[in-house]
């Protein structure tokens, strides 16, 4: 049972400026925009995440970005969840999704890791996959390119033109999920 009515919203990515424009960092990009919207800056926390304690409207939120690499995200997310006593049902994870076309947005509760190393790490650390996911489609790699190499590349020039709008829409979807619940947010934002 949660200690209170707070939500934990986590934007997945890899730390450091060298990764900031990569497809794998779109979750962190959305978290950065959410931080801008509330006029706050992330600060380091002892749980190995950067976080902000804030509100979106009436909803209290801990907005977090792990300071670990994607495939080790579970430990820091589990630590911040435990520190703030957040029930997994009040966890929202924003992440890239290879199996959705670029810019496609899907919100859901639960599910597998679908080969996503960050989700695999979260599931292992949390002991469950029953948390909310905001999945941002980055599309499949061209030809026979290794998916890992594709994810660790910047978005294409054409994609970068659309990216600010799509990141903004994804941030809207996160806020709608928190304010209105999953079903209403899915109806409004699942594309």
C-alpha positions as CSV (number, residue, x, y, z in Angstrom):
1,X,0.0,0.0,0.0
2,X,1.4,3.4,-0.9
3,X,2.4,5.7,2.0
4,X,0.4,8.4,0.3
5,X,-1.1,9.3,-3.1
6,X,2.2,10.1,-4.9
7,X,3.2,8.7,-8.3
8,X,6.7,7.8,-9.4
9,X,7.2,8.8,-13.1
10,X,10.5,7.5,-14.5
11,X,12.0,8.6,-17.8
12,X,14.5,5.9,-19.0
13,X,17.7,6.7,-20.9
14,X,21.4,6.5,-20.6
15,X,23.3,9.2,-18.5
16,X,25.5,11.9,-19.9
17,X,25.4,14.3,-22.8
18,X,26.9,11.8,-25.3
19,X,23.6,9.8,-25.2
20,X,21.2,12.7,-25.0
21,X,19.9,12.7,-28.6
22,X,19.8,8.9,-29.0
23,X,16.5,7.0,-29.6
24,X,17.1,5.0,-26.4
25,X,16.9,8.3,-24.4
26,X,13.4,9.4,-25.5
27,X,12.1,8.6,-22.0
28,X,14.6,10.9,-20.4
29,X,13.7,13.6,-23.0
30,X,10.1,13.4,-22.0
31,X,11.1,13.6,-18.3
32,X,13.2,16.7,-19.0
33,X,10.2,18.4,-20.7
34,X,7.9,17.5,-17.7
35,X,10.5,19.1,-15.4
36,X,10.5,22.2,-17.6
37,X,6.7,22.4,-17.4
38,X,6.8,22.6,-13.6
39,X,9.8,25.0,-13.6
40,X,12.0,22.6,-11.7
41,X,15.5,21.1,-12.1
42,X,16.5,17.6,-11.3
43,X,18.7,17.1,-8.3
44,X,20.9,14.1,-7.4
45,X,19.3,11.7,-4.9
46,X,21.1,9.0,-2.8
47,X,19.0,6.3,-4.7
48,X,21.2,6.9,-7.9
49,X,18.4,8.8,-9.6
50,X,18.0,12.5,-10.4
51,X,14.6,13.5,-9.2
52,X,12.1,16.3,-8.7
53,X,9.3,16.2,-6.1
54,X,6.5,18.2,-7.7
55,X,2.8,18.3,-8.6
56,X,1.0,18.0,-11.9
57,X,-2.2,19.9,-11.1
58,X,-3.5,18.2,-7.9
59,X,-1.4,15.1,-8.4
60,X,1.8,14.7,-6.3
61,X,4.7,13.3,-8.4
62,X,8.2,12.2,-8.0
63,X,9.8,12.6,-11.4
64,X,13.0,10.6,-11.8
65,X,15.8,9.7,-14.2
66,X,18.1,6.9,-13.3
67,X,21.8,7.8,-13.3
68,X,22.6,4.3,-14.4
69,X,22.9,2.9,-17.9
70,X,19.6,1.6,-19.4
71,X,20.3,-2.1,-18.7
72,X,20.9,-1.3,-15.0
73,X,17.9,0.9,-14.5
74,X,16.1,-1.5,-12.2
75,X,18.3,-1.0,-9.1
76,X,18.0,2.8,-8.9
77,X,14.2,2.7,-9.8
78,X,13.6,0.0,-7.1
79,X,15.7,2.1,-4.6
80,X,13.7,5.3,-5.2
81,X,10.4,3.3,-5.1
82,X,11.4,1.8,-1.8
83,X,12.7,5.2,-0.4
84,X,9.3,6.9,-1.1
85,X,7.2,3.8,-0.5
86,X,5.5,3.9,-3.9
87,X,3.3,1.0,-4.8
88,X,4.2,-0.5,-8.3
89,X,0.6,0.4,-9.4
90,X,1.6,4.1,-9.1
91,X,4.8,3.7,-11.2
92,X,4.9,5.1,-14.7
93,X,7.8,4.3,-16.9
94,X,8.4,6.3,-20.2
95,X,10.6,4.4,-22.7
96,X,11.5,3.8,-26.3
97,X,9.8,1.0,-28.2
98,X,11.3,-0.6,-31.3
99,X,8.1,-2.5,-32.3
100,X,6.1,0.7,-32.8
101,X,6.6,3.0,-35.8
102,X,8.4,6.3,-35.1
103,X,6.2,8.7,-33.1
104,X,3.5,6.1,-32.3
105,X,2.4,6.4,-28.7
106,X,1.0,3.6,-26.5
107,X,0.0,3.6,-22.9
108,X,-0.6,0.4,-21.0
109,X,-0.5,-1.4,-17.7
110,X,1.8,-4.4,-17.3
111,X,3.4,-6.6,-20.0
112,X,6.7,-8.2,-20.8
113,X,10.0,-6.6,-21.5
114,X,9.9,-7.4,-25.3
115,X,13.7,-7.6,-25.4
116,X,14.1,-4.1,-23.9
117,X,17.0,-4.3,-21.5
118,X,15.8,-1.4,-19.3
119,X,12.4,-3.1,-18.8
120,X,14.0,-6.4,-18.2
121,X,16.2,-4.8,-15.4
122,X,13.1,-3.1,-13.9
123,X,11.1,-6.3,-13.9
124,X,13.9,-8.2,-12.2
125,X,14.5,-5.5,-9.6
126,X,10.8,-4.8,-8.8
127,X,9.7,-8.4,-8.9
128,X,6.7,-7.5,-11.1
129,X,5.8,-6.0,-14.5
130,X,2.6,-4.6,-13.2
131,X,3.3,-0.9,-13.7
132,X,2.3,1.7,-16.3
133,X,4.2,2.1,-19.5
134,X,4.3,5.1,-21.8
135,X,5.8,3.6,-24.9
136,X,7.3,5.9,-27.6
137,X,7.7,4.3,-31.0
138,X,11.2,4.6,-32.5
139,X,10.7,2.1,-35.3
140,X,12.8,-0.8,-36.4
141,X,16.4,-0.4,-37.7
142,X,16.9,-0.3,-41.4
143,X,18.1,-3.4,-43.2
144,X,20.1,-5.7,-41.0
145,X,21.3,-3.1,-38.6
146,X,21.7,-4.3,-35.1
147,X,18.8,-3.0,-33.0
148,X,21.2,-2.0,-30.2
149,X,23.3,0.1,-32.6
150,X,20.1,1.7,-33.9
151,X,18.9,2.7,-30.4
152,X,22.3,4.2,-29.6
153,X,22.1,6.6,-32.6
154,X,20.6,10.0,-32.8
155,X,17.2,10.4,-34.4
156,X,17.4,11.1,-38.1
157,X,17.2,14.7,-39.4
158,X,13.6,14.1,-40.6
159,X,12.7,12.6,-37.2
160,X,14.3,15.5,-35.3
161,X,12.0,17.9,-37.1
162,X,9.0,16.1,-35.6
163,X,10.6,15.1,-32.3
164,X,9.7,18.3,-30.2
165,X,6.0,17.9,-31.1
166,X,6.0,14.1,-30.3
167,X,7.9,14.6,-27.0
168,X,5.4,17.3,-26.1
169,X,2.5,15.0,-26.9
170,X,4.0,12.2,-24.9
171,X,4.4,14.5,-21.9
172,X,0.7,15.5,-22.3
173,X,-0.1,11.7,-22.3
174,X,1.8,11.2,-19.0
175,X,-0.1,14.1,-17.4
176,X,-3.4,12.8,-18.7
177,X,-2.6,9.3,-17.3
178,X,-1.9,10.8,-13.8
179,X,-5.0,13.1,-13.9
180,X,-7.6,11.1,-15.7
181,X,-6.5,7.4,-15.3
182,X,-5.2,4.9,-17.8
183,X,-8.4,4.2,-19.9
184,X,-9.1,7.9,-20.6
185,X,-5.5,8.6,-21.4
186,X,-5.4,5.6,-23.7
187,X,-8.5,6.7,-25.5
188,X,-7.0,10.2,-26.0
189,X,-3.4,9.3,-26.8
190,X,-2.9,5.8,-28.1
191,X,-2.2,6.3,-31.8
